[in-house]
């Protein structure tokens, strides 16, 4: 009775990938735009430190949780 993702639209357990889960492509896209804007601001403040971390650049549908995640790798 564990491990089955709830697709009922209610609160959902985090994905086994450990990544933050978005219910819809739209939500993931909005989050991606927000994350990237925050990253650009951080890079402006501390270019050396911020540019060392990879930037989220894409979103993908996750077969494990039927949700969407952001990824730092190219699609
Ligand atoms: Zn997932």
PDB file of the backbone (N, CA, C, O) and the ligand in Angstrom, with CONECT records:
HET     ZN  A 101       1
ATOM      1  N   UNK A   1       0.819  -1.219   0.000  1.00  0.00           N
ATOM      2  CA  UNK A   1       0.000   0.000   0.000  1.00  0.00           C
ATOM      3  C   UNK A   1       0.848   1.262   0.000  1.00  0.00           C
ATOM      4  O   UNK A   1       0.339   2.365   0.198  1.00  0.00           O
ATOM      5  N   UNK A   2       2.133   1.090  -0.223  1.00  0.00           N
ATOM      6  CA  UNK A   2       2.993   2.269  -0.265  1.00  0.00           C
ATOM      7  C   UNK A   2       3.573   2.428  -1.664  1.00  0.00           C
ATOM      8  O   UNK A   2       3.660   1.470  -2.432  1.00  0.00           O
ATOM      9  N   UNK A   3       3.956   3.629  -1.969  1.00  0.00           N
ATOM     10  CA  UNK A   3       4.634   3.859  -3.236  1.00  0.00           C
ATOM     11  C   UNK A   3       3.713   4.193  -4.376  1.00  0.00           C
ATOM     12  O   UNK A   3       4.171   4.686  -5.406  1.00  0.00           O
ATOM     13  N   UNK A   4       2.424   3.941  -4.230  1.00  0.00           N
ATOM     14  CA  UNK A   4       1.512   4.270  -5.316  1.00  0.00           C
ATOM     15  C   UNK A   4       1.190   5.755  -5.285  1.00  0.00           C
ATOM     16  O   UNK A   4       0.702   6.266  -4.277  1.00  0.00           O
ATOM     17  N   UNK A   5       1.458   6.441  -6.369  1.00  0.00           N
ATOM     18  CA  UNK A   5       1.185   7.877  -6.386  1.00  0.00           C
ATOM     19  C   UNK A   5      -0.314   8.166  -6.402  1.00  0.00           C
ATOM     20  O   UNK A   5      -1.084   7.488  -7.082  1.00  0.00           O
ATOM     21  N   UNK A   6      -0.706   9.165  -5.656  1.00  0.00           N
ATOM     22  CA  UNK A   6      -2.112   9.562  -5.656  1.00  0.00           C
ATOM     23  C   UNK A   6      -2.361  10.521  -6.802  1.00  0.00           C
ATOM     24  O   UNK A   6      -1.692  11.548  -6.915  1.00  0.00           O
ATOM     25  N   UNK A   7      -3.291  10.199  -7.627  1.00  0.00           N
ATOM     26  CA  UNK A   7      -3.571  11.070  -8.771  1.00  0.00           C
ATOM     27  C   UNK A   7      -4.955  11.675  -8.627  1.00  0.00           C
ATOM     28  O   UNK A   7      -5.614  12.011  -9.612  1.00  0.00           O
ATOM     29  N   UNK A   8      -5.379  11.805  -7.384  1.00  0.00           N
ATOM     30  CA  UNK A   8      -6.741  12.261  -7.148  1.00  0.00           C
ATOM     31  C   UNK A   8      -6.852  13.778  -7.182  1.00  0.00           C
ATOM     32  O   UNK A   8      -7.958  14.319  -7.155  1.00  0.00           O
ATOM     33  N   UNK A   9      -5.724  14.464  -7.239  1.00  0.00           N
ATOM     34  CA  UNK A   9      -5.776  15.920  -7.247  1.00  0.00           C
ATOM     35  C   UNK A   9      -5.589  16.518  -5.872  1.00  0.00           C
ATOM     36  O   UNK A   9      -5.456  17.734  -5.734  1.00  0.00           O
ATOM     37  N   UNK A  10      -5.579  15.687  -4.866  1.00  0.00           N
ATOM     38  CA  UNK A  10      -5.348  16.176  -3.509  1.00  0.00           C
ATOM     39  C   UNK A  10      -3.876  16.361  -3.271  1.00  0.00           C
ATOM     40  O   UNK A  10      -3.091  16.347  -4.220  1.00  0.00           O
ATOM     41  N   UNK A  11      -3.473  16.537  -2.009  1.00  0.00           N
ATOM     42  CA  UNK A  11      -2.050  16.649  -1.707  1.00  0.00           C
ATOM     43  C   UNK A  11      -1.324  15.373  -2.121  1.00  0.00           C
ATOM     44  O   UNK A  11      -1.810  14.264  -1.898  1.00  0.00           O
ATOM     45  N   UNK A  12      -0.163  15.550  -2.722  1.00  0.00           N
ATOM     46  CA  UNK A  12       0.533  14.399  -3.284  1.00  0.00           C
ATOM     47  C   UNK A  12       1.854  14.203  -2.575  1.00  0.00           C
ATOM     48  O   UNK A  12       2.550  15.167  -2.257  1.00  0.00           O
ATOM     49  N   UNK A  13       2.193  12.959  -2.330  1.00  0.00           N
ATOM     50  CA  UNK A  13       3.478  12.659  -1.714  1.00  0.00           C
ATOM     51  C   UNK A  13       4.582  13.034  -2.690  1.00  0.00           C
ATOM     52  O   UNK A  13       4.411  12.931  -3.904  1.00  0.00           O
ATOM     53  N   UNK A  14       5.714  13.468  -2.152  1.00  0.00           N
ATOM     54  CA  UNK A  14       6.827  13.811  -3.030  1.00  0.00           C
ATOM     55  C   UNK A  14       7.292  12.607  -3.828  1.00  0.00           C
ATOM     56  O   UNK A  14       7.155  11.465  -3.392  1.00  0.00           O
ATOM     57  N   UNK A  15       7.835  12.874  -4.986  1.00  0.00           N
ATOM     58  CA  UNK A  15       8.266  11.808  -5.886  1.00  0.00           C
ATOM     59  C   UNK A  15       9.493  11.100  -5.330  1.00  0.00           C
ATOM     60  O   UNK A  15      10.260  11.681  -4.561  1.00  0.00           O
ATOM     61  N   UNK A  16       9.674   9.847  -5.720  1.00  0.00           N
ATOM     62  CA  UNK A  16      10.817   9.071  -5.257  1.00  0.00           C
ATOM     63  C   UNK A  16      12.127   9.640  -5.795  1.00  0.00           C
ATOM     64  O   UNK A  16      13.201   9.332  -5.278  1.00  0.00           O
ATOM     65  N   UNK A  17      12.036  10.471  -6.836  1.00  0.00           N
ATOM     66  CA  UNK A  17      13.237  11.085  -7.374  1.00  0.00           C
ATOM     67  C   UNK A  17      13.782  12.143  -6.412  1.00  0.00           C
ATOM     68  O   UNK A  17      14.925  12.581  -6.535  1.00  0.00           O
ATOM     69  N   UNK A  18      12.938  12.546  -5.448  1.00  0.00           N
ATOM     70  CA  UNK A  18      13.359  13.565  -4.502  1.00  0.00           C
ATOM     71  C   UNK A  18      13.171  14.964  -5.022  1.00  0.00           C
ATOM     72  O   UNK A  18      13.400  15.936  -4.302  1.00  0.00           O
ATOM     73  N   UNK A  19      12.755  15.078  -6.271  1.00  0.00           N
ATOM     74  CA  UNK A  19      12.564  16.396  -6.853  1.00  0.00           C
ATOM     75  C   UNK A  19      11.192  16.943  -6.493  1.00  0.00           C
ATOM     76  O   UNK A  19      10.272  16.205  -6.141  1.00  0.00           O
ATOM     77  N   UNK A  20      11.090  18.239  -6.592  1.00  0.00           N
ATOM     78  CA  UNK A  20       9.805  18.863  -6.355  1.00  0.00           C
ATOM     79  C   UNK A  20       8.862  18.518  -7.505  1.00  0.00           C
ATOM     80  O   UNK A  20       9.232  18.579  -8.677  1.00  0.00           O
ATOM     81  N   UNK A  21       7.630  18.153  -7.135  1.00  0.00           N
ATOM     82  CA  UNK A  21       6.683  17.670  -8.131  1.00  0.00           C
ATOM     83  C   UNK A  21       5.654  18.753  -8.459  1.00  0.00           C
ATOM     84  O   UNK A  21       5.149  19.440  -7.571  1.00  0.00           O
ATOM     85  N   UNK A  22       5.358  18.889  -9.742  1.00  0.00           N
ATOM     86  CA  UNK A  22       4.305  19.794 -10.173  1.00  0.00           C
ATOM     87  C   UNK A  22       3.212  18.981 -10.838  1.00  0.00           C
ATOM     88  O   UNK A  22       3.483  18.057 -11.605  1.00  0.00           O
ATOM     89  N   UNK A  23       1.985  19.333 -10.535  1.00  0.00           N
ATOM     90  CA  UNK A  23       0.854  18.506 -10.983  1.00  0.00           C
ATOM     91  C   UNK A  23       0.620  18.643 -12.485  1.00  0.00           C
ATOM     92  O   UNK A  23       0.200  17.693 -13.146  1.00  0.00           O
ATOM     93  N   UNK A  24       0.892  19.815 -13.009  1.00  0.00           N
ATOM     94  CA  UNK A  24       0.609  20.043 -14.425  1.00  0.00           C
ATOM     95  C   UNK A  24       1.816  20.648 -15.121  1.00  0.00           C
ATOM     96  O   UNK A  24       2.708  21.212 -14.487  1.00  0.00           O
ATOM     97  N   UNK A  25       1.821  20.517 -16.433  1.00  0.00           N
ATOM     98  CA  UNK A  25       2.884  21.090 -17.239  1.00  0.00           C
ATOM     99  C   UNK A  25       2.912  22.603 -17.050  1.00  0.00           C
ATOM    100  O   UNK A  25       3.971  23.229 -16.994  1.00  0.00           O
ATOM    101  N   UNK A  26       1.729  23.157 -16.957  1.00  0.00           N
ATOM    102  CA  UNK A  26       1.595  24.592 -16.782  1.00  0.00           C
ATOM    103  C   UNK A  26       2.261  25.056 -15.487  1.00  0.00           C
ATOM    104  O   UNK A  26       2.986  26.051 -15.468  1.00  0.00           O
ATOM    105  N   UNK A  27       2.003  24.317 -14.406  1.00  0.00           N
ATOM    106  CA  UNK A  27       2.587  24.674 -13.109  1.00  0.00           C
ATOM    107  C   UNK A  27       4.106  24.558 -13.152  1.00  0.00           C
ATOM    108  O   UNK A  27       4.818  25.392 -12.592  1.00  0.00           O
ATOM    109  N   UNK A  28       4.593  23.520 -13.818  1.00  0.00           N
ATOM    110  CA  UNK A  28       6.030  23.327 -13.920  1.00  0.00           C
ATOM    111  C   UNK A  28       6.669  24.447 -14.729  1.00  0.00           C
ATOM    112  O   UNK A  28       7.755  24.923 -14.400  1.00  0.00           O
ATOM    113  N   UNK A  29       5.990  24.858 -15.781  1.00  0.00           N
ATOM    114  CA  UNK A  29       6.508  25.942 -16.623  1.00  0.00           C
ATOM    115  C   UNK A  29       6.603  27.247 -15.847  1.00  0.00           C
ATOM    116  O   UNK A  29       7.593  27.974 -15.935  1.00  0.00           O
ATOM    117  N   UNK A  30       5.548  27.527 -15.081  1.00  0.00           N
ATOM    118  CA  UNK A  30       5.538  28.747 -14.273  1.00  0.00           C
ATOM    119  C   UNK A  30       6.666  28.711 -13.248  1.00  0.00           C
ATOM    120  O   UNK A  30       7.327  29.720 -13.003  1.00  0.00           O
ATOM    121  N   UNK A  31       6.880  27.538 -12.652  1.00  0.00           N
ATOM    122  CA  UNK A  31       7.943  27.389 -11.664  1.00  0.00           C
ATOM    123  C   UNK A  31       9.301  27.566 -12.316  1.00  0.00           C
ATOM    124  O   UNK A  31      10.196  28.185 -11.740  1.00  0.00           O
ATOM    125  N   UNK A  32       9.459  27.025 -13.513  1.00  0.00           N
ATOM    126  CA  UNK A  32      10.731  27.128 -14.232  1.00  0.00           C
ATOM    127  C   UNK A  32      11.062  28.594 -14.507  1.00  0.00           C
ATOM    128  O   UNK A  32      12.201  29.026 -14.326  1.00  0.00           O
ATOM    129  N   UNK A  33      10.072  29.340 -14.939  1.00  0.00           N
ATOM    130  CA  UNK A  33      10.286  30.757 -15.220  1.00  0.00           C
ATOM    131  C   UNK A  33      10.694  31.492 -13.947  1.00  0.00           C
ATOM    132  O   UNK A  33      11.570  32.357 -13.967  1.00  0.00           O
ATOM    133  N   UNK A  34      10.041  31.133 -12.838  1.00  0.00           N
ATOM    134  CA  UNK A  34      10.334  31.793 -11.570  1.00  0.00           C
ATOM    135  C   UNK A  34      11.737  31.448 -11.087  1.00  0.00           C
ATOM    136  O   UNK A  34      12.487  32.319 -10.645  1.00  0.00           O
ATOM    137  N   UNK A  35      12.079  30.166 -11.178  1.00  0.00           N
ATOM    138  CA  UNK A  35      13.394  29.701 -10.724  1.00  0.00           C
ATOM    139  C   UNK A  35      14.488  30.379 -11.533  1.00  0.00           C
ATOM    140  O   UNK A  35      15.499  30.814 -10.981  1.00  0.00           O
ATOM    141  N   UNK A  36      14.282  30.470 -12.844  1.00  0.00           N
ATOM    142  CA  UNK A  36      15.301  31.065 -13.704  1.00  0.00           C
ATOM    143  C   UNK A  36      15.472  32.554 -13.421  1.00  0.00           C
ATOM    144  O   UNK A  36      16.585  33.077 -13.471  1.00  0.00           O
ATOM    145  N   UNK A  37      14.379  33.224 -13.126  1.00  0.00           N
ATOM    146  CA  UNK A  37      14.467  34.643 -12.790  1.00  0.00           C
ATOM    147  C   UNK A  37      15.240  34.834 -11.494  1.00  0.00           C
ATOM    148  O   UNK A  37      16.044  35.757 -11.360  1.00  0.00           O
ATOM    149  N   UNK A  38      14.980  33.936 -10.535  1.00  0.00           N
ATOM    150  CA  UNK A  38      15.687  34.025  -9.260  1.00  0.00           C
ATOM    151  C   UNK A  38      17.166  33.733  -9.464  1.00  0.00           C
ATOM    152  O   UNK A  38      18.021  34.371  -8.851  1.00  0.00           O
ATOM    153  N   UNK A  39      17.460  32.782 -10.313  1.00  0.00           N
ATOM    154  CA  UNK A  39      18.856  32.437 -10.578  1.00  0.00           C
ATOM    155  C   UNK A  39      19.603  33.596 -11.237  1.00  0.00           C
ATOM    156  O   UNK A  39      20.749  33.890 -10.896  1.00  0.00           O
ATOM    157  N   UNK A  40      18.934  34.241 -12.184  1.00  0.00           N
ATOM    158  CA  UNK A  40      19.588  35.375 -12.860  1.00  0.00           C
ATOM    159  C   UNK A  40      19.910  36.475 -11.860  1.00  0.00           C
ATOM    160  O   UNK A  40      20.964  37.106 -11.936  1.00  0.00           O
ATOM    161  N   UNK A  41      18.989  36.702 -10.917  1.00  0.00           N
ATOM    162  CA  UNK A  41      19.223  37.713  -9.897  1.00  0.00           C
ATOM    163  C   UNK A  41      20.401  37.311  -9.008  1.00  0.00           C
ATOM    164  O   UNK A  41      21.217  38.154  -8.636  1.00  0.00           O
ATOM    165  N   UNK A  42      20.487  36.028  -8.672  1.00  0.00           N
ATOM    166  CA  UNK A  42      21.573  35.544  -7.825  1.00  0.00           C
ATOM    167  C   UNK A  42      22.917  35.667  -8.537  1.00  0.00           C
ATOM    168  O   UNK A  42      23.928  36.007  -7.923  1.00  0.00           O
ATOM    169  N   UNK A  43      22.915  35.388  -9.835  1.00  0.00           N
ATOM    170  CA  UNK A  43      24.147  35.481 -10.610  1.00  0.00           C
ATOM    171  C   UNK A  43      24.622  36.929 -10.667  1.00  0.00           C
ATOM    172  O   UNK A  43      25.823  37.201 -10.641  1.00  0.00           O
ATOM    173  N   UNK A  44      23.674  37.846 -10.744  1.00  0.00           N
ATOM    174  CA  UNK A  44      24.043  39.254 -10.773  1.00  0.00           C
ATOM    175  C   UNK A  44      24.669  39.671  -9.446  1.00  0.00           C
ATOM    176  O   UNK A  44      25.575  40.504  -9.414  1.00  0.00           O
ATOM    177  N   UNK A  45      24.181  39.090  -8.355  1.00  0.00           N
ATOM    178  CA  UNK A  45      24.669  39.466  -7.029  1.00  0.00           C
ATOM    179  C   UNK A  45      26.026  38.825  -6.750  1.00  0.00           C
ATOM    180  O   UNK A  45      26.939  39.483  -6.250  1.00  0.00           O
ATOM    181  N   UNK A  46      26.153  37.550  -7.073  1.00  0.00           N
ATOM    182  CA  UNK A  46      27.400  36.831  -6.791  1.00  0.00           C
ATOM    183  C   UNK A  46      27.723  35.909  -7.949  1.00  0.00           C
ATOM    184  O   UNK A  46      27.484  34.704  -7.873  1.00  0.00           O
ATOM    185  N   UNK A  47      28.262  36.463  -9.015  1.00  0.00           N
ATOM    186  CA  UNK A  47      28.463  35.710 -10.260  1.00  0.00           C
ATOM    187  C   UNK A  47      29.266  34.425 -10.071  1.00  0.00           C
ATOM    188  O   UNK A  47      28.910  33.386 -10.627  1.00  0.00           O
ATOM    189  N   UNK A  48      30.319  34.486  -9.309  1.00  0.00           N
ATOM    190  CA  UNK A  48      31.178  33.302  -9.177  1.00  0.00           C
ATOM    191  C   UNK A  48      30.472  32.159  -8.495  1.00  0.00           C
ATOM    192  O   UNK A  48      30.473  31.028  -8.981  1.00  0.00           O
ATOM    193  N   UNK A  49      29.864  32.467  -7.354  1.00  0.00           N
ATOM    194  CA  UNK A  49      29.238  31.408  -6.577  1.00  0.00           C
ATOM    195  C   UNK A  49      28.012  30.845  -7.293  1.00  0.00           C
ATOM    196  O   UNK A  49      27.815  29.631  -7.347  1.00  0.00           O
ATOM    197  N   UNK A  50      27.195  31.738  -7.840  1.00  0.00           N
ATOM    198  CA  UNK A  50      25.921  31.299  -8.411  1.00  0.00           C
ATOM    199  C   UNK A  50      26.112  30.525  -9.704  1.00  0.00           C
ATOM    200  O   UNK A  50      25.355  29.597  -9.990  1.00  0.00           O
ATOM    201  N   UNK A  51      27.111  30.894 -10.484  1.00  0.00           N
ATOM    202  CA  UNK A  51      27.254  30.251 -11.785  1.00  0.00           C
ATOM    203  C   UNK A  51      27.836  28.852 -11.681  1.00  0.00           C
ATOM    204  O   UNK A  51      27.900  28.121 -12.669  1.00  0.00           O
ATOM    205  N   UNK A  52      28.262  28.483 -10.470  1.00  0.00           N
ATOM    206  CA  UNK A  52      28.820  27.146 -10.321  1.00  0.00           C
ATOM    207  C   UNK A  52      27.723  26.090 -10.307  1.00  0.00           C
ATOM    208  O   UNK A  52      27.939  24.950 -10.716  1.00  0.00           O
ATOM    209  N   UNK A  53      26.553  26.480  -9.837  1.00  0.00           N
ATOM    210  CA  UNK A  53      25.455  25.508  -9.774  1.00  0.00           C
ATOM    211  C   UNK A  53      24.728  25.459 -11.108  1.00  0.00           C
ATOM    212  O   UNK A  53      24.542  26.493 -11.750  1.00  0.00           O
ATOM    213  N   UNK A  54      24.316  24.276 -11.531  1.00  0.00           N
ATOM    214  CA  UNK A  54      23.605  24.172 -12.807  1.00  0.00           C
ATOM    215  C   UNK A  54      22.240  24.833 -12.731  1.00  0.00           C
ATOM    216  O   UNK A  54      21.605  24.875 -11.677  1.00  0.00           O
ATOM    217  N   UNK A  55      21.812  25.340 -13.854  1.00  0.00           N
ATOM    218  CA  UNK A  55      20.537  26.046 -13.911  1.00  0.00           C
ATOM    219  C   UNK A  55      19.453  25.130 -14.475  1.00  0.00           C
ATOM    220  O   UNK A  55      19.666  24.427 -15.462  1.00  0.00           O
ATOM    221  N   UNK A  56      18.310  25.152 -13.842  1.00  0.00           N
ATOM    222  CA  UNK A  56      17.187  24.393 -14.394  1.00  0.00           C
ATOM    223  C   UNK A  56      16.842  24.956 -15.760  1.00  0.00           C
ATOM    224  O   UNK A  56      16.683  26.166 -15.925  1.00  0.00           O
ATOM    225  N   UNK A  57      16.727  24.066 -16.738  1.00  0.00           N
ATOM    226  CA  UNK A  57      16.487  24.589 -18.074  1.00  0.00           C
ATOM    227  C   UNK A  57      15.344  23.897 -18.805  1.00  0.00           C
ATOM    228  O   UNK A  57      14.962  24.309 -19.900  1.00  0.00           O
ATOM    229  N   UNK A  58      14.808  22.865 -18.209  1.00  0.00           N
ATOM    230  CA  UNK A  58      13.760  22.148 -18.925  1.00  0.00           C
ATOM    231  C   UNK A  58      12.801  21.489 -17.942  1.00  0.00           C
ATOM    232  O   UNK A  58      13.090  21.385 -16.750  1.00  0.00           O
ATOM    233  N   UNK A  59      11.657  21.045 -18.457  1.00  0.00           N
ATOM    234  CA  UNK A  59      10.735  20.285 -17.630  1.00  0.00           C
ATOM    235  C   UNK A  59      10.395  18.986 -18.327  1.00  0.00           C
ATOM    236  O   UNK A  59      10.450  18.886 -19.552  1.00  0.00           O
ATOM    237  N   UNK A  60      10.043  17.999 -17.534  1.00  0.00           N
ATOM    238  CA  UNK A  60       9.722  16.705 -18.130  1.00  0.00           C
ATOM    239  C   UNK A  60       8.649  16.002 -17.320  1.00  0.00           C
ATOM    240  O   UNK A  60       8.522  16.207 -16.113  1.00  0.00           O
ATOM    241  N   UNK A  61       7.883  15.175 -18.004  1.00  0.00           N
ATOM    242  CA  UNK A  61       6.860  14.376 -17.341  1.00  0.00           C
ATOM    243  C   UNK A  61       7.519  13.178 -16.691  1.00  0.00           C
ATOM    244  O   UNK A  61       8.323  12.488 -17.318  1.00  0.00           O
ATOM    245  N   UNK A  62       7.179  12.927 -15.423  1.00  0.00           N
ATOM    246  CA  UNK A  62       7.819  11.837 -14.688  1.00  0.00           C
ATOM    247  C   UNK A  62       6.937  10.597 -14.701  1.00  0.00           C
ATOM    248  O   UNK A  62       5.783  10.651 -14.276  1.00  0.00           O
ATOM    249  N   UNK A  63       7.466   9.496 -15.180  1.00  0.00           N
ATOM    250  CA  UNK A  63       6.679   8.265 -15.219  1.00  0.00           C
ATOM    251  C   UNK A  63       6.444   7.681 -13.826  1.00  0.00           C
ATOM    252  O   UNK A  63       5.520   6.890 -13.635  1.00  0.00           O
ATOM    253  N   UNK A  64       7.268   8.063 -12.858  1.00  0.00           N
ATOM    254  CA  UNK A  64       7.160   7.488 -11.516  1.00  0.00           C
ATOM    255  C   UNK A  64       5.990   8.084 -10.741  1.00  0.00           C
ATOM    256  O   UNK A  64       5.319   7.377  -9.990  1.00  0.00           O
ATOM    257  N   UNK A  65       5.743   9.372 -10.918  1.00  0.00           N
ATOM    258  CA  UNK A  65       4.713  10.022 -10.107  1.00  0.00           C
ATOM    259  C   UNK A  65       3.638  10.674 -10.957  1.00  0.00           C
ATOM    260  O   UNK A  65       2.725  11.302 -10.421  1.00  0.00           O
ATOM    261  N   UNK A  66       3.730  10.537 -12.271  1.00  0.00           N
ATOM    262  CA  UNK A  66       2.734  11.122 -13.174  1.00  0.00           C
ATOM    263  C   UNK A  66       2.658  12.643 -13.017  1.00  0.00           C
ATOM    264  O   UNK A  66       1.644  13.263 -13.336  1.00  0.00           O
ATOM    265  N   UNK A  67       3.740  13.223 -12.524  1.00  0.00           N
ATOM    266  CA  UNK A  67       3.784  14.669 -12.383  1.00  0.00           C
ATOM    267  C   UNK A  67       4.864  15.239 -13.278  1.00  0.00           C
ATOM    268  O   UNK A  67       5.336  14.576 -14.202  1.00  0.00           O
ATOM    269  N   UNK A  68       5.249  16.468 -12.998  1.00  0.00           N
ATOM    270  CA  UNK A  68       6.262  17.149 -13.791  1.00  0.00           C
ATOM    271  C   UNK A  68       7.383  17.600 -12.891  1.00  0.00           C
ATOM    272  O   UNK A  68       7.156  17.955 -11.734  1.00  0.00           O
ATOM    273  N   UNK A  69       8.599  17.588 -13.416  1.00  0.00           N
ATOM    274  CA  UNK A  69       9.757  18.057 -12.661  1.00  0.00           C
ATOM    275  C   UNK A  69      10.578  18.996 -13.528  1.00  0.00           C
ATOM    276  O   UNK A  69      10.487  18.992 -14.756  1.00  0.00           O
ATOM    277  N   UNK A  70      11.379  19.796 -12.848  1.00  0.00           N
ATOM    278  CA  UNK A  70      12.359  20.616 -13.554  1.00  0.00           C
ATOM    279  C   UNK A  70      13.670  19.850 -13.592  1.00  0.00           C
ATOM    280  O   UNK A  70      13.967  19.073 -12.685  1.00  0.00           O
ATOM    281  N   UNK A  71      14.439  20.065 -14.624  1.00  0.00           N
ATOM    282  CA  UNK A  71      15.722  19.385 -14.716  1.00  0.00           C
ATOM    283  C   UNK A  71      16.787  20.341 -15.202  1.00  0.00           C
ATOM    284  O   UNK A  71      16.510  21.297 -15.926  1.00  0.00           O
ATOM    285  N   UNK A  72      18.018  20.063 -14.786  1.00  0.00           N
ATOM    286  CA  UNK A  72      19.130  20.912 -15.196  1.00  0.00           C
ATOM    287  C   UNK A  72      19.773  20.393 -16.474  1.00  0.00           C
ATOM    288  O   UNK A  72      20.623  21.061 -17.063  1.00  0.00           O
ATOM    289  N   UNK A  73      19.369  19.203 -16.902  1.00  0.00           N
ATOM    290  CA  UNK A  73      19.971  18.658 -18.112  1.00  0.00           C
ATOM    291  C   UNK A  73      19.116  19.026 -19.331  1.00  0.00           C
ATOM    292  O   UNK A  73      17.930  19.330 -19.212  1.00  0.00           O
ATOM    293  N   UNK A  74      19.735  18.988 -20.466  1.00  0.00           N
ATOM    294  CA  UNK A  74      19.014  19.318 -21.692  1.00  0.00           C
ATOM    295  C   UNK A  74      18.035  18.202 -22.025  1.00  0.00           C
ATOM    296  O   UNK A  74      18.298  17.035 -21.735  1.00  0.00           O
ATOM    297  N   UNK A  75      16.924  18.549 -22.623  1.00  0.00           N
ATOM    298  CA  UNK A  75      15.941  17.541 -22.984  1.00  0.00           C
ATOM    299  C   UNK A  75      16.443  16.638 -24.106  1.00  0.00           C
ATOM    300  O   UNK A  75      15.731  15.729 -24.532  1.00  0.00           O
TER     301      UNK A  75
HETATM  302 ZN    ZN A 101       8.301  12.147 -10.295  1.00  0.00          ZN
END
